[in-house]
Amino acid sequence: MKLKRRTISAITAATFAASVLAGCSGSGGDGGGKSKGDAGGASQQPGKEVVLRVWGPHDFMKGDESPGQQMVKIFNEKYKGSIRVEMKYMPWAEYNTAIQAAVTSNDLPDIFNLPQNIDFQQVVASKWIRPLDGLVSDAWKKQFYDGAFAEGVNVIGGKTYTWPIFGPQLNQLLYYNKDVLKNAGLDPEKPPKTWDELRSMAKTVTEKGKGDIFGAVFAMAENGYATNTVTGFAAGINNLEASINGFNYKTGAYTYGSKAISDSVKFILDLKKDGSILPSAYNLKHPEAGALFGQGKAAFLFDGRWRMWLIKRDTPDAKFGMAPLPTPTGEPMIMHHTLATNSGFMVNDKTKYPEAVGKFIEEGLASDLFYERFMKSGVALSPIEKLNADKSKYPYPEYETFAKLHQDLLRLRPDPLVRNPEVVKVLVEIGGMGQPKIKPSFNEILQAIITGAEKDPDAALKQYNEKMTKGFKDGLDKMKQSGVKVEPGDFSFSNWDPKKDYTAKDYEAVKK
């Protein structure tokens, strides 16, 4: 975009909603009494220190040196004797269970992250979270990117309930090891732009590596990584057919059987036929693949935006660069994402201290104080445009390339939730557009194709596409029969130009 988000749920949507409805009626724990007034809740008593509990599953909250805990330490020092924040990190599985228990006991923390696989609109309707309106200023909201807030996603009935934690995120990049390229007699400052160049350079590295160093590596044994690589290459052919969930939001149809996906699979098979893929890649997960790349065992690594900071942390002496994945013609690819999300932090409707909560969000959790430290960790871009444009905030030289790639390659895609919030019922029913209940998964099929266990790639891809299409239709029909006002057309946007950001004006035009 022109710089202007797993499902291992320990809680089912139905069970969680029932717990919410049962737990909303009373008062208890740190949640306290029902909110009142403009900001709601009890006013802070002079001389009494307010204790705010914040729970979440994100690594940036983990450990005393994490960006989140550093931010809390500074905030607590500033408001010593007035406000004290206690931030608690839990891994996703533990977190989901803890939130369910907190809902049941009516003891939710003041601020918490939405659990996985939950119907956000049900959460809003059950009134166990409150809007941010009246807690934070209009100026706070305006600091985020255009597209960060959208009716039907994180804005319901004109009220804002959460904000995007992360900024723009590329799911696939080409990482290249400069020392490996140089030692193979190749120019370390000229990464490949075309498939032919990548294949040729990978062959050269492999031949000169004499069984120790190879052309390419990626984490084929880990769920999602083969998917990201194939859809990444497919975006260079037809980006409408290359979403991670395999869905074309212009036509409203799945594209796993498309030529773009098929050709991308065949290109990876060509790399394999050349002997250019590190042999152990077929059994590697992403930490191992990244470490081997950083150690100079492969010239090229296919991975997402998260790999940069891990290379810097785990192999700090590695000299590497980042570039778009090569395309058949050499023309840079365009990839798509959405910014508005309802999976972030939210405020307990029964918090006793809404004024303190608002202050912590605006001056701590979603402010320069946090995001400057977040960016310094190198994990990702922030959702605040002015910070991402400030090169003084970059932790190392590679980050400048990282930021520019996100600016050049990413565009906002249309989101069916914005067009019709009722589509969330379909998404909950089928588990999201990736439909994790359908087996084997796309990633498992790709693994079988690449390892040679599947002998007819096109037939396997076509069959999977038919399963996904049927699963989507069945889920949509079931919701319609239950009274949900949703149509297949809610998932297609005929006015989408995939080379441009899909804007509010585009949504208005398609609704007419």
C-alpha positions as CSV (number, residue, x, y, z in Angstrom):
1,M,0.0,0.0,0.0
2,K,1.1,3.6,-0.4
3,L,2.1,4.1,3.1
4,K,-1.2,6.5,4.0
5,R,-3.4,-10.0,10.6
6,R,-4.1,-19.0,13.7
7,T,-6.6,-20.9,14.9
8,I,-5.6,-23.2,17.8
9,S,-8.6,-22.1,19.8
10,A,-9.2,-23.6,23.2
11,I,-12.6,-21.9,23.2
12,T,-15.4,-22.5,20.7
13,A,-17.4,-19.4,19.7
14,A,-20.6,-20.9,21.1
15,T,-19.1,-21.9,24.5
16,F,-17.5,-18.5,24.8
17,A,-20.6,-16.6,23.9
18,A,-22.6,-18.6,26.5
19,S,-19.9,-17.8,29.1
20,V,-20.1,-14.1,28.2
21,L,-23.8,-13.9,28.5
22,A,-23.8,-15.7,31.8
23,G,-20.9,-13.6,33.2
24,C,-22.2,-10.2,32.1
25,S,-24.9,-9.8,34.7
26,G,-23.0,-9.4,37.9
27,S,-20.0,-7.5,39.1
28,G,-16.9,-9.0,40.5
29,G,-13.1,-9.0,40.8
30,D,-11.1,-6.2,39.3
31,G,-13.9,-5.6,36.9
32,G,-16.0,-3.9,39.5
33,G,-19.3,-2.1,39.0
34,K,-21.2,-1.0,35.9
35,S,-19.8,2.0,34.0
36,K,-21.6,5.3,34.3
37,G,-21.3,8.8,32.9
38,D,-19.4,9.8,29.7
39,A,-16.3,7.8,30.5
40,G,-18.1,5.5,32.8
41,G,-17.0,3.7,36.0
42,A,-15.8,5.1,39.3
43,S,-13.7,8.2,39.4
44,Q,-10.2,7.8,40.6
45,Q,-9.9,8.8,44.3
46,P,-7.1,11.4,45.0
47,G,-4.1,9.8,46.7
48,K,-5.2,6.2,45.7
49,E,-3.1,4.3,43.3
50,V,-5.1,2.6,40.5
51,V,-4.0,-0.8,39.4
52,L,-4.8,-1.7,35.8
53,R,-4.5,-5.3,34.6
54,V,-3.5,-5.9,31.0
55,W,-3.4,-9.4,29.4
56,G,-2.2,-10.5,26.0
57,P,-0.5,-13.3,24.0
58,H,2.0,-11.2,22.0
59,D,5.8,-11.7,22.2
60,F,6.3,-7.9,22.6
61,M,4.8,-8.4,26.1
62,K,7.2,-11.2,27.0
63,G,10.1,-10.6,29.4
64,D,11.3,-7.5,31.2
65,E,13.3,-6.3,28.2
66,S,10.4,-6.6,25.7
67,P,9.0,-3.4,24.2
68,G,5.7,-3.8,26.0
69,Q,7.3,-4.3,29.5
70,Q,9.7,-1.4,28.9
71,M,6.8,0.8,28.0
72,V,4.9,-0.2,31.1
73,K,7.9,0.5,33.3
74,I,8.3,4.1,31.9
75,F,4.5,4.7,32.2
76,N,4.4,3.4,35.8
77,E,7.3,5.7,36.7
78,K,5.6,8.7,35.2
79,Y,2.3,8.0,37.1
80,K,3.8,6.6,40.3
81,G,1.3,6.7,43.1
82,S,-1.5,7.4,40.7
83,I,-1.6,4.6,38.1
84,R,0.2,1.2,38.1
85,V,-0.1,-1.1,35.1
86,E,0.4,-4.9,35.5
87,M,1.0,-6.4,32.1
88,K,0.7,-10.2,31.8
89,Y,1.9,-12.3,28.8
90,M,0.6,-15.8,28.1
91,P,1.0,-18.0,25.0
92,W,-2.1,-18.3,22.8
93,A,-3.4,-21.7,24.1
94,E,-3.0,-20.7,27.8
95,Y,-4.4,-17.2,27.0
96,N,-7.6,-18.5,25.4
97,T,-8.2,-20.7,28.4
98,A,-7.5,-17.9,30.9
99,I,-9.9,-15.5,29.2
100,Q,-12.6,-18.1,29.3
101,A,-12.1,-18.6,33.0
102,A,-12.1,-14.9,33.6
103,V,-15.4,-14.4,31.8
104,T,-16.9,-17.3,33.7
105,S,-15.8,-15.8,37.1
106,N,-16.6,-12.2,36.0
107,D,-13.0,-11.2,36.5
108,L,-11.8,-10.0,33.1
109,P,-8.7,-7.7,33.2
110,D,-9.2,-4.0,32.4
111,I,-7.6,-4.4,28.9
112,F,-7.2,-7.7,27.1
113,N,-6.7,-9.1,23.6
114,L,-9.6,-10.8,21.8
115,P,-9.3,-14.6,22.1
116,Q,-9.0,-16.6,18.9
117,N,-11.9,-17.9,16.8
118,I,-14.5,-15.6,18.5
119,D,-17.3,-13.8,16.8
120,F,-16.4,-10.2,17.6
121,Q,-19.9,-8.8,16.9
122,Q,-21.3,-11.3,19.5
123,V,-18.8,-10.0,22.0
124,V,-19.9,-6.4,21.3
125,A,-23.6,-7.4,21.5
126,S,-23.0,-9.2,24.8
127,K,-21.7,-5.9,26.2
128,W,-18.6,-7.2,27.9
129,I,-16.4,-4.7,26.1
130,R,-16.9,-0.9,25.9
131,P,-16.1,1.5,23.0
132,L,-13.0,3.5,23.1
133,D,-15.1,6.6,22.3
134,G,-14.8,9.0,25.3
135,L,-11.7,7.3,26.6
136,V,-9.2,8.4,23.9
137,S,-9.0,11.6,21.9
138,D,-9.8,12.1,18.2
139,A,-6.2,13.1,17.7
140,W,-5.1,9.6,19.0
141,K,-7.3,7.9,16.4
142,K,-6.1,10.1,13.5
143,Q,-2.5,9.1,14.0
144,F,-3.2,5.6,12.5
145,Y,-3.1,4.8,8.8
146,D,-6.0,5.4,6.5
147,G,-8.0,2.2,6.6
148,A,-7.1,1.3,10.2
149,F,-10.7,1.7,11.3
150,A,-13.7,0.4,9.4
151,E,-17.4,0.0,10.1
152,G,-18.2,-3.7,10.5
153,V,-14.7,-4.6,11.4
154,N,-13.5,-2.7,14.5
155,V,-16.2,0.0,14.4
156,I,-19.7,-1.1,15.2
157,G,-22.6,1.3,15.0
158,G,-20.2,4.2,14.7
159,K,-18.4,3.2,17.9
160,T,-14.7,2.2,17.9
161,Y,-13.8,-0.9,19.9
162,T,-10.2,-1.7,19.1
163,W,-7.2,-0.7,16.9
164,P,-4.6,-2.5,14.7
165,I,-1.7,-3.6,16.8
166,F,0.6,-4.0,13.8
167,G,1.3,-2.0,10.7
168,P,1.5,-3.2,7.1
169,Q,2.9,-6.8,6.9
170,L,4.4,-8.6,3.9
171,N,3.9,-12.4,4.1
172,Q,6.7,-13.2,1.7
173,L,10.0,-11.6,0.8
174,L,13.3,-12.8,-0.8
175,Y,16.1,-12.8,1.6
176,Y,19.6,-13.1,0.1
177,N,22.9,-13.9,1.8
178,K,25.5,-11.5,0.4
179,D,28.5,-13.5,1.5
180,V,27.2,-16.7,-0.1
181,L,26.6,-14.9,-3.4
182,K,30.0,-13.2,-3.3
183,N,31.8,-16.5,-2.6
184,A,30.0,-18.1,-5.6
185,G,31.2,-15.3,-7.9
186,L,27.9,-13.5,-8.1
187,D,27.2,-9.9,-7.4
188,P,26.0,-9.6,-3.8
189,E,24.2,-6.3,-4.5
190,K,22.1,-7.6,-7.4
191,P,19.4,-10.0,-6.3
192,P,17.5,-11.9,-9.0
193,K,14.4,-10.1,-10.4
194,T,13.1,-12.9,-12.7
195,W,12.4,-16.6,-12.1
196,D,15.1,-17.5,-14.7
197,E,17.7,-15.4,-12.8
198,L,16.8,-16.9,-9.5
199,R,17.0,-20.4,-10.9
200,S,20.4,-19.7,-12.6
201,M,21.9,-18.1,-9.5
202,A,20.6,-20.9,-7.3
203,K,22.2,-23.5,-9.6
204,T,25.5,-21.6,-9.5
205,V,25.6,-21.4,-5.8
206,T,24.7,-25.1,-5.4
207,E,27.4,-26.2,-7.9
208,K,30.1,-24.2,-6.2
209,G,28.8,-25.2,-2.7
210,K,29.8,-28.8,-3.3
211,G,27.1,-30.3,-1.2
212,D,27.6,-27.9,1.7
213,I,25.9,-24.7,0.5
214,F,22.7,-24.6,-1.6
215,G,20.8,-22.1,-3.6
216,A,17.6,-21.9,-1.6
217,V,15.9,-22.9,1.6
218,F,12.4,-22.4,3.2
219,A,10.5,-24.1,6.0
220,M,8.6,-26.8,4.2
221,A,7.8,-28.8,7.3
222,E,5.9,-26.1,9.1
223,N,2.3,-25.3,8.5
224,G,1.7,-22.2,6.4
225,Y,5.2,-21.8,5.0
226,A,4.8,-23.7,1.8
227,T,1.5,-21.8,1.3
228,N,3.2,-18.5,1.8
229,T,6.0,-19.3,-0.7
230,V,3.7,-20.6,-3.4
231,T,1.1,-17.7,-3.1
232,G,4.0,-15.3,-2.9
233,F,5.4,-16.5,-6.3
234,A,1.9,-16.6,-7.7
235,A,1.4,-12.9,-6.9
236,G,4.0,-12.2,-9.5
237,I,1.8,-13.8,-12.2
238,N,-1.7,-12.7,-11.1
239,N,-2.1,-11.2,-7.6
240,L,-5.9,-11.7,-7.7
241,E,-5.2,-15.4,-7.6
242,A,-2.6,-15.3,-4.9
243,S,-4.2,-14.5,-1.5
244,I,-3.0,-16.6,1.4
245,N,-6.5,-18.0,1.7
246,G,-6.7,-18.7,-2.0
247,F,-9.7,-16.4,-2.6
248,N,-10.2,-13.9,-5.4
249,Y,-12.0,-10.9,-3.9
250,K,-12.8,-9.5,-7.3
251,T,-14.7,-12.5,-8.6
252,G,-15.7,-14.1,-5.2
253,A,-14.2,-17.5,-6.1
254,Y,-11.4,-19.7,-4.8
255,T,-8.3,-19.9,-7.1
256,Y,-6.3,-22.9,-5.9
257,G,-6.7,-24.5,-9.3
258,S,-5.5,-21.4,-11.2
259,K,-2.6,-21.1,-13.6
260,A,-0.8,-18.8,-11.3
261,I,-0.8,-21.3,-8.4
262,S,0.0,-24.2,-10.8
263,D,3.0,-22.4,-12.4
264,S,4.4,-21.4,-9.0
265,V,4.3,-25.0,-7.8
266,K,6.0,-26.1,-10.9
267,F,8.7,-23.4,-10.5
268,I,9.5,-24.7,-7.0
269,L,9.6,-28.2,-8.5
270,D,12.2,-26.9,-11.1
271,L,14.4,-25.7,-8.2
272,K,14.1,-29.1,-6.6
273,K,15.0,-30.8,-10.0
274,D,18.1,-28.7,-10.2
275,G,19.1,-29.8,-6.7
276,S,19.1,-26.2,-5.6
277,I,17.0,-26.6,-2.5
278,L,18.8,-27.4,0.7
279,P,17.9,-31.1,1.2
280,S,17.0,-30.8,4.8
281,A,14.5,-28.1,3.9
282,Y,11.8,-30.7,3.6
283,N,12.1,-31.4,7.3
284,L,12.7,-27.9,8.6
285,K,10.6,-25.5,10.6
286,H,11.1,-21.8,10.3
287,P,13.6,-21.2,13.1
288,E,15.9,-23.8,11.6
289,A,15.5,-22.6,8.1
290,G,16.3,-19.0,9.1
291,A,19.3,-20.1,11.2
292,L,20.8,-22.1,8.3
293,F,20.3,-19.2,6.0
294,G,22.0,-16.8,8.5
295,Q,24.9,-19.3,8.8
296,G,25.5,-19.2,5.1
297,K,24.1,-22.6,4.1
298,A,21.8,-21.2,1.4
299,A,21.9,-18.1,-0.8
300,F,18.2,-17.4,-0.8
301,L,15.4,-17.7,1.9
302,F,11.7,-17.4,1.1
303,D,10.1,-16.0,4.2
304,G,7.9,-13.2,5.6
305,R,8.5,-9.8,7.3
306,W,9.2,-11.5,10.7
307,R,12.4,-13.1,9.5
308,M,14.5,-9.9,9.4
309,W,14.7,-9.3,13.1
310,L,15.2,-13.0,13.8
311,I,18.2,-13.1,11.5
312,K,19.6,-10.0,13.3
313,R,19.0,-11.7,16.7
314,D,20.1,-15.2,16.0
315,T,23.0,-14.7,13.4
316,P,24.0,-11.0,14.0
317,D,27.1,-11.3,11.8
318,A,25.1,-12.4,8.7
319,K,25.3,-9.9,5.8
320,F,21.9,-10.1,4.0
321,G,19.6,-8.1,1.9
322,M,15.8,-8.2,1.2
323,A,14.0,-7.9,-2.1
324,P,10.6,-8.7,-3.7
325,L,10.2,-12.3,-4.7
326,P,11.3,-12.6,-8.4
327,T,8.5,-12.7,-11.0
328,P,8.4,-14.4,-14.4
329,T,8.9,-11.1,-16.3
330,G,10.9,-9.2,-13.7
331,E,8.1,-6.7,-13.1
332,P,7.7,-6.1,-9.3
333,M,4.7,-7.9,-7.7
334,I,1.9,-6.3,-5.8
335,M,0.5,-8.1,-2.7
336,H,-2.6,-7.3,-0.7
337,H,-3.6,-6.9,3.0
338,T,-6.1,-5.3,5.3
339,L,-5.3,-2.9,8.2
340,A,-8.6,-2.7,10.1
341,T,-8.8,-5.7,12.5
342,N,-11.0,-6.7,15.4
343,S,-8.5,-9.1,16.9
344,G,-6.6,-6.6,19.0
345,F,-6.8,-5.1,22.5
346,M,-10.2,-4.2,24.0
347,V,-11.5,-2.5,27.2
348,N,-13.6,-4.4,29.8
349,D,-17.0,-2.8,30.0
350,K,-16.9,-3.1,33.8
351,T,-13.5,-1.6,34.4
352,K,-13.6,0.5,37.5
353,Y,-11.1,3.0,36.1
354,P,-12.0,4.1,32.5
355,E,-10.1,7.4,32.8
356,A,-6.9,5.6,33.7
357,V,-7.5,3.0,31.0
358,G,-7.9,5.7,28.4
359,K,-4.7,7.4,29.6
360,F,-2.8,4.2,29.4
361,I,-4.0,3.5,25.8
362,E,-3.3,7.0,24.6
363,E,0.1,7.5,26.4
364,G,1.3,3.9,26.6
365,L,-0.1,0.9,24.8
366,A,-0.9,2.6,21.5
367,S,1.4,5.5,21.5
368,D,4.9,6.6,20.4
369,L,6.2,5.4,23.8
370,F,5.4,1.8,22.9
371,Y,5.8,1.9,19.1
372,E,9.2,3.5,19.1
373,R,10.5,0.6,21.2
374,F,8.5,-1.9,19.1
375,M,10.2,-0.6,16.0
376,K,13.6,-0.6,17.6
377,S,13.2,-4.3,18.2
378,G,12.9,-4.7,14.4
379,V,9.8,-7.0,14.6
380,A,7.5,-5.1,12.3
381,L,6.2,-1.7,11.2
382,S,3.9,0.2,13.4
383,P,0.3,1.1,12.5
384,I,1.3,4.8,12.9
385,E,2.3,6.3,9.6
386,K,4.5,9.1,10.9
387,L,6.7,6.7,12.9
388,N,7.3,4.4,10.0
389,A,8.4,7.4,7.9
390,D,10.9,8.5,10.6
391,K,14.2,6.9,9.7
392,S,15.7,7.9,13.1
393,K,13.4,5.2,14.6
394,Y,15.0,2.4,12.4
395,P,17.1,0.0,14.4
396,Y,19.6,-0.9,11.6
397,P,20.2,-0.2,7.9
398,E,18.2,-3.1,6.6
399,Y,15.1,-1.7,8.2
400,E,15.0,1.1,5.6
401,T,14.8,-1.4,2.8
402,F,12.2,-3.3,4.9
403,A,10.0,-0.2,5.2
404,K,10.4,0.7,1.5
405,L,9.4,-2.8,0.4
406,H,6.2,-2.6,2.4
407,Q,5.4,0.8,0.9
408,D,6.1,-0.3,-2.7
409,L,4.5,-3.8,-2.7
410,L,1.5,-3.6,-0.5
411,R,-2.0,-2.4,-1.3
412,L,-5.2,-2.6,0.7
413,R,-7.7,-5.2,-0.6
414,P,-11.5,-5.1,-0.1
415,D,-12.9,-6.6,3.1
416,P,-16.3,-8.3,2.9
417,L,-16.9,-7.4,6.6
418,V,-16.9,-3.7,5.7
419,R,-19.5,-4.3,2.9
420,N,-21.7,-6.5,5.1
421,P,-20.8,-7.1,8.8
422,E,-23.1,-10.1,8.7
423,V,-20.5,-12.1,6.8
424,V,-18.7,-12.7,10.1
425,K,-21.4,-15.4,10.8
426,V,-20.2,-17.2,7.7
427,L,-16.5,-16.8,8.6
428,V,-17.1,-18.2,12.1
429,E,-19.1,-21.1,10.6
430,I,-16.4,-22.2,8.2
431,G,-13.4,-21.1,10.4
432,G,-12.4,-18.2,8.1
433,M,-11.7,-18.2,4.4
434,G,-8.8,-20.6,4.9
435,Q,-11.4,-23.3,6.2
436,P,-9.0,-25.2,8.4
437,K,-11.5,-28.1,8.8
438,I,-11.0,-29.2,5.2
439,K,-8.3,-31.9,5.0
440,P,-5.7,-32.3,3.7
441,S,-4.9,-28.6,4.0
442,F,-3.4,-26.6,1.1
443,N,-0.1,-26.6,2.9
444,E,-0.2,-30.4,3.3
445,I,-1.0,-30.8,-0.4
446,L,1.9,-28.6,-1.3
447,Q,4.3,-30.6,1.0
448,A,3.1,-33.8,-0.7
449,I,3.7,-32.3,-4.2
450,I,7.1,-30.9,-3.4
451,T,8.4,-34.0,-1.7
452,G,7.1,-36.1,-4.6
453,A,4.4,-38.0,-2.6
454,E,1.7,-36.4,-4.8
455,K,2.3,-37.3,-8.5
456,D,-0.4,-35.2,-10.1
457,P,-0.1,-31.6,-8.8
458,D,-2.8,-30.0,-11.0
459,A,-5.4,-32.7,-10.2
460,A,-4.7,-32.4,-6.4
461,L,-5.0,-28.6,-6.6
462,K,-8.2,-28.8,-8.6
463,Q,-9.8,-31.2,-6.1
464,Y,-8.8,-29.0,-3.2
465,N,-10.3,-26.0,-4.9
466,E,-13.6,-27.9,-5.3
467,K,-13.6,-28.8,-1.6
468,M,-13.0,-25.2,-0.6
469,T,-15.7,-23.9,-2.9
470,K,-18.2,-26.4,-1.6
471,G,-17.3,-25.7,2.1
472,F,-17.8,-22.0,1.5
473,K,-21.1,-22.5,-0.3
474,D,-22.4,-24.9,2.4
475,G,-21.4,-22.5,5.2
476,L,-23.0,-19.5,3.5
477,D,-26.2,-21.5,2.7
478,K,-26.5,-22.7,6.3
479,M,-26.2,-19.1,7.6
480,K,-28.8,-17.9,5.1
481,Q,-31.2,-20.6,6.2
482,S,-30.8,-19.5,9.8
483,G,-31.8,-16.0,9.0
484,V,-28.5,-14.3,8.4
485,K,-28.7,-11.7,5.7
486,V,-25.7,-12.6,3.6
487,E,-25.2,-13.3,-0.1
488,P,-22.3,-14.7,-2.3
489,G,-22.0,-11.2,-3.8
490,D,-20.9,-9.8,-0.5
491,F,-17.6,-11.5,-1.1
492,S,-16.9,-10.0,-4.6
493,F,-15.8,-6.5,-5.5
494,S,-16.1,-6.0,-9.3
495,N,-14.7,-2.4,-9.0
496,W,-11.4,-3.5,-7.4
497,D,-8.2,-2.4,-9.2
498,P,-5.6,-4.7,-7.5
499,K,-2.8,-2.3,-8.2
500,K,-4.4,0.4,-6.0
501,D,-5.6,0.6,-2.4
502,Y,-9.3,-0.2,-2.0
503,T,-10.7,2.9,-0.4
504,A,-13.9,4.1,1.4
505,K,-15.0,5.6,-1.9
506,D,-14.7,2.2,-3.5
507,Y,-16.9,0.6,-0.8
508,E,-19.5,3.3,-1.4
509,A,-19.5,2.7,-5.1
510,V,-19.9,-1.0,-4.9
511,K,-22.9,-0.6,-2.4
512,K,-24.9,1.5,-4.9
